[in-house]
Amino acid sequence: MQQPALTTTASFQALQSHAAEARDWQMRQLFAADPQRFPRMTTDAAGLFLDYSKNRADARTIELLLDLARERGVEAQRDAMLSGEKINLTEHRSVLHTALRMPRGKQLVVDGQDVNADVHAVLDRIRVFTDKVRNGTWLGYSGKPVTDVVNIGIGGSDLGPKMAVLALRSYAHPRLKMHFVSNVDGHDMDAVLSQVNPETTLFIVASKTFTTAETMLNAQTARKWFLCEAKEADLPRHFVAVSTNTKAVEAFGIDPDNMFPFWDWVGGRYSVWSAIGLSVALAVGFGYFSTFLEGAHAMDEHFRTAPLEQNMPVLLALIGFWNRQFLDAGSLSIAPYHQDLSRFPAYLQQLDMESNGKRVTRNGRQVDTPTCPVVWGECGTNAQHAYFQLLHQGTDVTPIDFIAALRATHDLEGHHDALLANCFAQSEAFMKGKTAEEVRAELKAQKLPEAEVEALLPHKTFPGNRPSNTILMDQLTPATLGALIALYEHKTFVQGVIWDVASFDQWGVELGKVLAKQIQGELAGEVSPAQHDSSTNGLIVMAKAAKVQ
């Protein structure tokens, strides 16, 4: 059924009227007026705790946002996704990343096929393979065990596993060193190949079709490098594939028994739970990889069953929508106060921006509101000394998601208290700011001359009233990492339903790929020059000239 335009709905118009009042609210006053604000605006699920109290919103705001979620059919769309309906309309596919982490034996039949049985058959193969590599019985061509694993992919087949391997560093196998190559820039591959030995290196080529241009160029480069020392008969001991193209995998030299499939109902940015996560399972072991899946499933169950009023992904999505739509927040900063989550902001960039970076609705109409914000970020405390200046005193209001673990997985004295102190202090500072009166009193206490006080006053005043969420977990473990990723997956889904955009396709990445193929042929002298604009023509001429210098 076609959704009405978002701005025409009764719930949106009620929110618009409410927002006219809320624009002038000060969070300091909201906290002062409600001693119970913190317990009222927090929730927990699947080992995570969400505090959304430091937003320019009150109970009425949340009530109206929940009305919007219901009017836009969030619950019905959620149930349709989880049951395997083909909600990816432009590609006529189901969206079943949640099925990748369902417990064994929980039947889900789609198009006559038991999806759960298929998933666990692949997981069983992953367990057998990863156990062999980790226990040293999988040997390279010279009889040595694997010491280095190189994952060759791009987009979701790189960002997800790379982020997860880094995040779960504390659980990693001591012998195995994990590497990731995604960029078609040869410097990326060169940097990795300079560190590894062909006798003890295992390459994972991750491409569903085994035709992804960037991935296959890197894979062929790795193959050529390997064959400088080994023979083609040795390839099956050092190359495995995450793919469904058996013919192409065999032609490359990979044994089909070492090809780990996944399905067209798994989008790349949602695929870390599938065989794309093979490098994660190798790094931490299949037991911890299973726990990772269990953590995500726990969040799935919460999302499926919890009332919207306590539903963590729904609340996170609605607050994000409120900030984007009614407070003109064009970007969202992700600030993990955990160094092992250093790639999490980049992971969320793809998840959110590739899913909801759309300008038309599912039925092809122009959207009538802003959609996905720009997502960016960096680990605290590094971020504090980089771009927090802009967030505190810049002209734009940028909401922030703070993410932290209450306990560290190291035993270095003093560090974790300092880390959490900075995390909590920053969220307080963004909310409270510092008034001119507070600054003046502080400067006068320093006995500064009145003229200097007045000169410094505007520079040291912080407007505050900057929104943030804080997400806490006890420790960063495979289970809590799984829950955290699933939280943001479902948040992205909910916002897509509200905007009525097609969250599970990514046609926007195609045009540049097509043009690049033509230009690459021109640079190599293999095709006749096309009719480009004068700028592109000029750049091509410069690049071709540089090749002959």
N, C-alpha and C positions, 0 to 999 in steps of 0.2 A: 504494500500500500504506500502511495506517495505521501511523504511527510509535508505538512504545510511549511511555508517559509518560517524560519525560527522567530523572526521579529514579529510575526503576526499572531503568535500563540499568546493565550491569556497569561500563562506563567511568566513568559519573557516580559510582557508589558508590565506585570506587577513588579518584577525585579527592576525594571527600568525606573519606575516611580520610586521604589525603595532606594535605588542607587543615588538618586538625586539628593536624598537626605544623607546617605552614608558617605558621600564624597568629603564632607566636612568633619567626619568623626575623627577623634584622636584616640589612638589605642590606649594611651595613658589613662584617659578618662573611662574608657570601656573597662579596663582592669579595676580601676578604683570603684566603679559603680557596681561591680559584680564580684564579690570575694570567691564565688564558686566558678569563675570563668574557666580556670584551668581544668578542673575535673569535668566540666560540662563540654569542653571542646577538646577532649582527648579520647582516643580509642586504642584498643590493642587487638592484634590478630596474628596468628601463625608465628609467634616469637618476635613480633615487631610492635612498637609503640609509636603512635602518631599524636603529636601536639600541634593542632592547627589554631590555637588560641591567639597567636600573634599575627592575626589578619584583621583587616578593617571590616569586620563582620560581627553580627550578633546572632542570637537565637532566631530572630525573625528572618535574617538573611539565609540561614541554613534551611529554615522551613520553606522559604520561597524557592530556593535552589532544588530542594527535594521535590517540590511540586513540578518544577521544570523537568527533572529527571523522569518522573512518572509520565508527564504529558508527552515526552519525547520517546517513551517506550523502552527505557533502559532495561527494565526487567525482562521484557519480552525478547528484546534483541540479545541479551545475555543468554537466555535460555535457548534461543535459536542457535547461537554460536556453539554452546556446550553440547547440544544434541546432534551437531553435524550438519545442520542446514547450510545450504550454499549461500552464505551471506557475503562472500566475495563476488559481487554481482558482475563486475567487468571481466572476470576470468572464469566465472561459473564454477567456483570451487568452494568446498567447505573450508573452515578455518579451525584447525584442530591441534594447535600447539599444546593445548591443555591435555589432549589425549596422550601426549608423549610422556607425561608424568603421572598417569593414572596407575593405581596398583594393579598388579597381575590379577587376571580373572574378572575384572570389572568390565563386563561386555559393553561394547559400543559398536553397533552395526551401522555402516554408512555405505550405501549403494550395494548392499548385499555382502559386504566384507566386514569381518570382525577386526576392527582397527586395533583394539587392545592386543589381540593375539599377534598381529603383525608387528606391533611396536616391541613387544617383549621377545619376539623371535630375534629381532635385530639386537636388542639389549643383551640377550644371551650370547650372541656372537661377539659383541663388544667385550663382554666379561672374559670370555675365553682368550681372546686376542690380547687384551691389556694385561691379563694375568701372566701370559707368556713373556711379554716384553718386560714387565716389571720384575718378574722373578729370575730373569736372565736366561731363560731357556730358548727364547727367540734370538737366534744368532745371525750376524751378518755374514757376508761371503767369506770372510777370513776366519770365522769361528769365534768372533768377539761379540759380547752382548751390546745392545744399543745403549749409547750414552747421551745422544742428542736426538730430539724430535723436532722436525721443521714442518709446521702447518702452513700450507700454501692455499690461500683463499682470498676473498675480498668481500667487503661489505659485511653482511651477517655471518658469513663463514670465516671471518677474521675477527671482527669486533667482539662477538660473543665469547668465543673460546679464549681469546687473548685476555679479555677483561676478567673472566672467571679464573683462569690459571693464575693471574697476578693476585686476584683477591684471595685465593686459597693457597697462597705461597706457604703458609705455615703447615699445610698438610701434604706438601709435595714430596715425591720420591727423591731421596738424596743423590741417586746416581743420574737421574734423567734431567737434562737441561732442555727447556722448551723454548723454541724460537718461532716467530711468526713473520711470514712474508706476504704482503698484499699489494704493495705499490708496483705498478708497471715500471716505475723508475728503477733502473738496474742497480742504483746505489743501495736499494733496500736488500735485494738478493745478494749483492756483493758483500755487504756487511755481515750477513749470516754465513755465507759460504767460507768466508775467511776465518770463521771460528770453529768449523766442524770438520770431521774426518770422514771420508766416504765409507771407511770400514765399519764405523759405529753410528752412522746416521740413518734415521728412519724419516722418510718424507710422507706426509699426508697430503694428497691432492684433493681438495674439497671443491667440487663443482657438480651440481646435480646433473647437468647435461654433458659435462666434460667438454664443453665448448666455450666457457666463459673466457673472453679474450685475454684479460689480464692474468687470470689464474693459469691458463694454459701456456702463455708465453713464459711465465715464471717456472712452470712445471717442466717445460722443454729445456729451459736453461739449466735447471737442477739435474735433469736427466743427462744432458750433454756433459756437465761437470762431473757427474758420477762415472760416466763411461770413459772418462780420461784415465781412470784408475781401475775400473772393473769391467766386466763383460755383460752383454745383454742378458745372459742367463742368470746373472746376479740381481737383476732388477726386482724380481718378486720378493727378495729378502729385505729390500730397502725402500720400496714404494708401495703404498696402499692408497685406496681411493674411497672417498665418500661421494657416491654417485649412483645413478641409475642406468647409465649408458654402458652396458656390458661390452659391446663391440668396440667402442672407443677406448675403454679401459684396457681391454686385452691388446689392442693395437699398440698401446703405449708401452706394454710390457709388464702390466700388473696382473697378478693371478686373480681371476674373478672371485675366488674364495676369500680374497682380502679386499673385496669391494663391499662397503657398508652402505646400504640404500636408505633413503628417506623419501618422503611423499610430496605430491604437488599441493597437498593441503597444509604444508609447512612453509611459511614465508621465511626468507633468509634471516630477517631481523628477529624472528621468533624461533630460530632453529638450534640454539645452543643445547636444547634438551634432547635433540636427536643425535644421529651419528655425527653431525657436525661437532658435537661435543667430545669426539673421540680423543682429542688432545687433552681435554680436561680429565677424562677417565684415566688416561695414561699418567697424567701428572699426579693425581690424588688417589688413584685406585678406584676400582669399580664400587667398592663399599661406600666410599664417600660420595662418589658420583650418584649413587642411588639415594643417599641422604639429601643431596642437592635437589633431586627430583621430588623427593618427599616434601621438602620445605615449600617448593612451588605448589605442589598439590594441596598442601594445607591452606595456602592462600587462595587457591582455586575454590576450595570447599567453602571458605569464609565468604568469598565473593558470591558464590552461588546461593548460599543459605542465609547470610546475615541480613536483617532488615536494613533498608537503605540508611536509616538514621545512625546505625553503628557500622556500616559497611565501609571499611577503610579505603579501598580503591575508589568507591563512589564519592566519598567525602573529599579525598585528595583531588579527584577530577573536578568536582563542583567548585571547590575553592579556587582551583586553577582557572576554571572558566570565569568565575566572578572577577578575578584579578585581570584576566585578559580582556574581557568584554566591557567591564564597567569601571575599571581603574586604569585602563589604557596601558597595561603592562605588556609591552611588545616582546619581552624576552623573559626567560626563566633561568636563573643561575643555580647550578647544582654544586653544593659544597660538601663533599664527604670529608669528615674529620677522621680519616683513616687512610694512611698512605697506600694500603693494599687495594683500595678502591680507586686508584689513580686513573684507571681507564673507564670508570663508570660514567662520568659525564659524557665522554665520547660515545659510549654505548647508547646512552639515552638520547643523544642527538639523533642517531639513526632511527631508533625505535619511535620517537615522537614525531620528528620532522618528516621522515619518509612515510609515516602512516597518515598523519593529519595535515601535512603541508599541501593542502588541496584548495582549489578555488571554485570548484563546482560541487554540487550535491550528488548523491548517488544516482539521481535521475537526470543529471546533466545541466541543471540550472545553476546560474551564478549564485554563490552564497551571498547572504546579505549581512554578514557580520565578519569580523576578523576571525581567522582560524588559528592554527598552531603558532605559539610563540617560538622565537629563536631560543634554542636550548644550548647552554654552554656552561663551563665551569672548570674548577680546579680544586685540588685538595687544600683544605685548611691544614696548617696555618699559612702555607705558601700563598694562598689567595689573598690573605689579609695584607700582605706586603706587595701585592701586584695590582689588583683591580678593585679591591674593596673601597678605595677612595671614591671611585665613581659611584658605587652603590650607596655609600653613605651621604655624599654631598653633590652628586651629579644632578643633572636636570631631569633625567628619566627615573621613574620608579621601577625597580627590577625586583620581583619576588625571589626569594631564595629558599631552597630546600637544604637544610642542614641534616647530615646523616652521620651518626656516630654509634660506636659500641661502648657500653658501660664498662666492659672489662677488656683488657688487652690480651693478645696471645703471645706477648713477650714478658720478660720479668725485669726490664730496665727501670730502675727506681726513679720516680718523679716524673717520668715522661707523660704517663697517661693522665695524671691529674692536671698537668699543664695543658695538655691537648683539650680535655673536656672543659677546663676553665675558659679557654679561648672560644670554644664552640658556644657555650652557654652565654658568655659575655657578649659575643658578637650578635647573637639573636636578641639579647636584651637591648644592646646599643641601637640596633636597627629599629626596634620598636619604640624605645623611649627618646632617642636623640638627646640633644642637650640644648636647652632654651637659652635665649640671650641673657635672661636674668641669672641663670646658673653660671654661664660663662663669665658674666660681669663680676659676680661674687667671687669666683675662683681667681680671676685676674687681680682683683683688688686685694685679696688675701695675700697675693705675691708682692704687694706694695708697688705695683707698677703705676707710673704717672697716668692721670686720667686720659690724656690725649692718646697714649699708647693703648690703654684699655679699649677706647672707642675704635681705634684703628684695627685692633685685633679681633674685635667682637664679631664681625660678620664671617671672618675666616674660621673661627673656632666654634661657631654655632652649627649644630646638626639638626636638620628638620625632623629626623625620626619618622615615625608613622610608616615605616617601610615593612611590608608584609614578609613573613617567613613561616615555614613549617619546620618542625624538628622531628626526625624519625630516628628512634633509638632501638638498639637490640642489645641483648646481654653481651654476646661476643659475635664477631664475624666468623661464622662457621658455614659449612656447606648448606645446612638447612636454612639458616637465616639469609644467606646470599640467595638461595632459591626463592624464598619468600619475598625478598626485596625486589628481585627482578620481576616476579609475577605481579607484585603490587603495581609497578609502573606499567606493565603490559595492560593490566585491566583498567588502570587510570586512563591510558591512551585510548582504549576501546570505548570507555564511557564518554569521553569528550568527543570522539568521532561520531557516536550516536547522537549526541546533542547537536552537533554541527550538521549532521546528516551527510557526512562525507564518506567516501569509499576508503576506509582505513587500511585495507589489506592488499591494495595494488600499489604500484610505483612506476607508472608510465613516465613520470618526469625524468627518469634516469636514462631513457632510451635515445632521445634525440642526439645528445652529445656523442653517444657511442656510435651511432650511424655515421655522423660527420667525421668522427675520428678515424673510422676505417678507411674512408675515402682519402683523407689527408695523409694517413700513414702510407698508403699506396703511392701517393704523390711524392712524399719525402724519399721513398725508396726507389722512385723512378719506375714503378711497376704499372702505373695507370696514368692516363692523360689528365692534365690539370682540369679541374672543374671550374665553373664560374662562381668564384667566391667574391666577397666584398673586397675593396682595395686594401683594407687593414689585414685581413686574413691572407690575401695574396702576398702582401709585403712581408709578413712574418714567415710564410713558407719559403720565399726567396732567400731570406736571411738564414734560415735553418739549413737550406740546401747548400748555400755558399760556405757555411761554417764546416760542413762535412768534407770539403775538399782542401781545407787549409792545412 
